[in-house]
Amino acid sequence: MSRSGAIVADRIWKRFRPEQSRMLLRDQLQSFRHRKGRRERTWMWALRDISVALEPGDSLGLMGPNGSGKSTLLKILTRVMYPYAGRLDVSGRVGALIEVTSGLHPDLTGRENAFLVGSLLGLSRKDVALRFDDIIAFAELEAAVDRQVKFYSSGMKMRLGFAVSAFLEPDILIVDEVLAVGDASFQTRCLERMRDVLAQGTTLIYVSHDLPTIEATCARSIWLSHGEVQSDGPTPAVLVDYRRSLEEGAVLQRRNDGPVRVLEVTVDGEDGRAPQTNEPLEVTIVLEAREAKSGPLFLGVTEGPGTPVLTFSHDLILEEGKTSVRLRVADLPLPRGRFYLWMGMFGGRGRRHTFLPWGPVAHFDVAGPALGPTPHGIVRLAPVYAYASWDIDRPQGSSA
C-alpha cells in the first residue's frame, strides 16, 4: 500500500474471554479446579467478519449501541490490539483520540505533551513547534500550557488531546465520542476542524451517538450491532436503517398498561391522502382512561430516536373511557421520508405523574421533495423543509 491515509481491513474477527477474573492465586486455583477435566473454552465475539476499505480523504462514521464493537474496531485500526483473524493494512501517521486522556502523560505539562505526541507521530520538534501556537490557541490553554496535565479538568484534557491530534496533520484521524465532554462552542470548532483536515486529504473515522454530527461530517457510515455490520453505505441511507431499528426497539419495549392507553392512531394528509410536504396533516388518536385524568398531552415527530424535530402539546381532560383527540397541522414542514409519532401524557404538580409514558405509537411516510446537500456535498442540512423565494438587488450597470 503506497498512499498515506489508506486503510484496508479485510474480514476482521476479534474475540474475548468473558469470564476473565482477577490475577490472584486463589482465583486462578479456583478457576483451574472448575475447568479440570474440561477442554472447552467460552469466548465472546466482539467483531464478526468486518471489512472496511478507505482511500485517503474518505470520511467514515461508525454508529451503533454501546457494546456493538465500535471501540474495539478502532483499537484494532490503531493497533492498540490485534485481530483474532483477518488482514489489516493502515498506511501513514494515525492521530487517534479514542479516550479523553489517550496519549497524554499526567506528569508532563501541556507543552511537553504536545511535543511527546508529535514525536510518537514521527514529527520532529521543529515540525511540532511550527504548529504549537495553533494547538494551544485552539485548545484555549494559553494560561495552563505549562501546568501538569494531571491538574487539568476533563474538558481541558479533551481540548488538548483533540487539538494535538488534529493540528499535527495525521494521515488518518480517528475520533471516538470524545466531543461530548466539551461545550457547544468547542464541539462546533472541532467539527469545523475535522472538515478542514478532510479538505487537506486526511482520512477521518468518527464514532458518535450524536447522529446529526455524523450526518454533517461523514460521507459514508457503518452501523454495527453485536459485532456485525448491519448497514454500510452513504450516510443518509445508513441513518434511515439505524433510526428505523431504534424506533422498532422502542416499540418492543413500550408498555401500554398504564392509567391511559393508546387504542388507535391514524395519520392522514389532505382528503385522506398520504401526508405531503407543506400540505395539511391530521393525526387522530383514540385514548382510553381507567379513570378521569388531566394534564398536558405531548406529541413529537421524530426520525427514529426519541428526540423530536417537531413537538406539539395540549392540556387535556380525559373522562373515564374512550376519548378521540385530533391534531391538525396546516403546513407540514417535513421532507420526503419516514417519520415516527411519539406520545406522552403527564400530570400532577411538576408533571411528576406519568399517565402515558413517552414512546412511539405510529409511523408515517411523507411524499414530497428531498432536502438538498450540505456545502460539502455530503448530506442534507436540516430535518425540516420550507419553501422560500430569493430576491437579489444588483448594482446598476452590473452585467451579472
N, C-alpha and C positions, 0 to 999 in steps of 0.2 A: 504494500500500500504506500503510494508516494505522496499523496496530497495531504497536508496537515489539516486536521479537523474532520477527517472522515472516520466513521465508526461502522464496523460490521460485527454484529452479534448474531451468530448462527446457531439456532436450536440449543439455547441455553437452558440447562436444568440446574436446580440448586435444592439441596435438602438439609434438614437439621434434625438433631435428636431432641424431641420434645421433652424427654424425661431427664434432661441434664440436671445434676444435683451439685451440691457444694463439694469442693475438693477437700473434704475432711476424711480421715482414715475410717471413722466409724460408718460414714455414709457409703464409702467405697466397699467396705466389707459387707454391709447390708445389701447393697446392690448386687454384689458378687454372689451372695447366698441365694438371692431371689432368682438370679439368672443361671445358677448352677444346673447343668444338665440340659440347658436350652441354648439353641444357636440363633433363634430368630431375633431380629432387631427391628424395632419400630422406628420409622422415620416420618417426618413431616416435610412434604414437598412445598417449598416456598415459591419456586418458579418451575413452570412446566412448558418446555419446548417454546421458548421465547426467541423470536428472530426480529432484529431491528437493523436497518441499513440507512445511514445518514451520510449525505455529502456535505462538504464544507459550506457553511452558511445556512444549512437547514435549521428549522426550529421544530422541536418535538415537545408536546405536552403529555404528561402522564397523569391520569386521573384514576380514581377508584377508592373504595372504602379503606379504612385502616386495616392493616393485615393482608392487603391484596398482593403485596410483593414489590411495591414501587421502590421503597428504600433499598431493598435487597438488590434489585436490578441496578440501581445507581451505584451501590458499593462494589458491584462486580465490574461495572463500566470504569470505575475509578481504581480498580484493582486493590481495594481495601480487603476484599475477599475474592475467592476464586470459585468458578462454577464446578459442579459435580461432573457435568458433561457439556459439550458444545465447544464452539470456536469463537474466540473474541479477538478482534483487531481494532486498536484505538491508536490513531496517528496524531502526534502533536502534543503540545502542552495542554494540560487539563486544569482548569480552575474550578474547584468543587466547593460548594457551600451546602453540605448535607446536614450539618448541625450548627447551631449558633456559634459554638466555640471551636469548630473544626479548624485545625491548622494554627490556632493561636496558643501561645505558651503563656500561662498566667503569670509567671515570674518576670517576663520581659515587658518592656514598655510598648506602647502602641507603635512608636517609631521603630523599635527593634523588631517587632513582629512583622511590620511591613517588609523590612529587608530580609527577614528569615523566610517568609512565604515566597518572596521573589526569588531567593536562591534555590528554594525547593522546586520552583517552576523552571529553573535553568537560566535565570536572568542574572546579569552582572549587577554589582552595586551601582554602577553608573546608570544602567537602564532603569533601576528602581528609583534612583534619585531624580531622574528626569520626570517621573510620574508622581513623585511623593507628595508634592503640594496639592495636586488634584485629588489624590486619595484622601488626604486629611481634610480638605475642604468639603469633599462630598460626604464624608462621614461626620462632619461637624464636630471634630475633636481637636481643634486648634488649642484649646485650653488644657487638654488632657493627654496630649500626644506623648509626653514624657512621664506619664504615670503608669505604674504597673497595671497590666490588663486585669489582674485578679481583683482590682478595686473598681473596675468598670461595671456599670449596670448591664443587664442583659441586652437592652436596646443599644447601648454603646458598643458592646461586643459584636452585635449583629451588623451594625453600621460599618464598623471597621472591617469585619470579615467580608462583607459584600463588596465594599469599596476596593479592598486589596485584590479580591478575585476578579472583579470586573475591569479595573483600571490597569492591571498588568498584562492586559491583552492576551489572554489564553486563546489557543486554537479552539478549545471546547470549554464552554461554561455550563456548569451543572448547578442548578438551584433547587433545593428541596424544602419547600414550605417554611422558609425562614422569614419571609416578608411579613408574616402575621405579627411578629414581635414589634415591628416599627409602627410609627404613627402614619396617618393617611398621607401626609405630605411626603414622608420618606418613601412610602410604598410607590407613590406616583413617580418620584425621581428614579427609583430602582427600575420600574417598568420602562421609563424613558431610556435609561442606560442600557437595558437589555436590548431595546430596539436599536440603539446606537451600535452595540457590538455585533448585532446581526447584520447591520448595514456594512460593517467592516469585514464581513466574511466569517465571523466566529460562529461555530455551531452551538446551538442552545438546546439544552434539555431542561425543562421546567416542570416541577411537580408541585401541585397545589390543589387544595379543596375549594379554592376560590375560582369557580368556573369562568366568570367573566374575564378574569385576568388571563387565563389560558386562551380564551376565545379572542382576546385582543392582541395576543402576542405570538401564538404558535399557529403555523400553517397546517401542521399535521399533529394528530393526537392518537394516543393508545389508551384504551380503557382496560384496566386489569382487574380481575376478581379471582380470589383464591389461587393466585399464581398463574393464571391463564389469561390469554388475550381474548377479550370479549368483542372488541371492535377496534379496527385500525384503519385510519384514512384521514380525509380532510377534517379539520376540527369541527366545523358545523355539523357534519354527519355523525361524528362520534358523540358529540354532545347530545344530539337527539336520542341516540341509543341509550346513553347513560342516564339522561333525565327520565326517559320512559321507565328504565329499570328502577330508579329511585321512587317514582310515583307508584309503580306496581308493588314495590316493597312496602310503601306506606299504606297502601290499600289492604295488604295482607295483615298488617299489624293493627289496623284501625279497629276499635271496638264500637259497637253500635247498641250498647245495652245500658246507656246512662239515662238520666231523667228526661232527656229529649232525644228522640231518634229521627233519623232521616229515612223516609219511606220511598221517596221518588224524587228524581232530579231530571229536568229536561232543559236543554239549551238550544234555542232556535234563533234563526235570523229573521229578516223581514218576510212576512207572509208565510212563515213556517219553513222557509228555505234554509240551507246551510249558512252559518254565520259568514259574513263578508266584511272585509276591511272598510271602515268608515261608513258602515250601514248600521241600522238598529240591531240590538241584541236583546233577547228576552230570556231570562232564567226563571224557571218555575220550580219551586221546592215544596214538597209536602212533608211537614213535620208532625210528629206525634209526641205529646207531652203526657207523662203519667199523672201530673198534677199541674195546677196553674204556675207558670214561671214568667218572669220578666227580666229583661236585660238586653244588652246590645248583641245583635247577630252580625258576625263578621263574615264577609265573602272575599276571597282572594283568587286572582287568576295568576297561575304560575306556569313556568316551563318545565316543571318536574319537582325540584326541591321545594321546601316549604316557605321559601321567600318569594312573596308575590310581586309581580310587576304592576298589577292594578289591585286596589283594595276598595271595598265598599262596606258600609256599616249602617245599621238601622236599629233604633231602640224598639224592641218587640215585646208585646204582651201576648203570651200564649195561654189559652184556656185548656183545660183537660180535654184530651182527644186530639183530633187531627186539625191542622191549620195549613192552608195553602198560602205561600208567600211568593210574590213576583217582583223581580228586579228588571228594570228596563234601562238599557244604555243607549243613548241617542245615536252616538257615532263611535263605533268600536275601533280603537286605535291600535289594533294588533295586525301584524303582517301575516302572510301565509305560513301555516304550520299547525302543529298540535299543541294545545294548551290544556291545563288542568284546573278544575274548580275546587278550591279548598274552603272549608267552612268551620265555624266555631261559634258557640254561644256561651256567654259567661254572665254571672250575676253576683249580687251581694255587694257589700261595701268594698271598694277597691277591686271589684271583679274577682274575688277570691274563690268563688264557687264556679266549677266547670259543669255546665249543663250539657254541652255538646263539645267534645274535645276537638281541637284544631286538627284537621286532616282532610285528605282528598275525598271527594264524593262523586266526581264525574270528570270526564274529559270531552273535549270537542275540537273539531278541526275548522280552521279558518281558511276561506278562499280569498285570494287577493294577491297583491304584489309582494315580492320578497324585498327585504331590506338590502340596500347597497353595501358594497365592501368598505373597509376602512381605508384610510390614506395609504396604508401599506399593502393594500390589495389582498388582504388575508380573509377577514370575516366581517360580519355586519357590525354596525356601530352601537345599536341600542335595541331593546326588546319591544319598542313601540313604533308605530308608523303614523305620520301626519302628512297630509297634503300641504304643499306650500308653493308660493309663487315668488319670483325674483324680479326686482326692478333695479336697473343699473343706469345711473346718470353719468354720461361720459363728458369730458371736457369738450367745448366747442372746437371744431376743427379736427377732432380725433378721427383717425382712419380705421380704428378697431371696430 
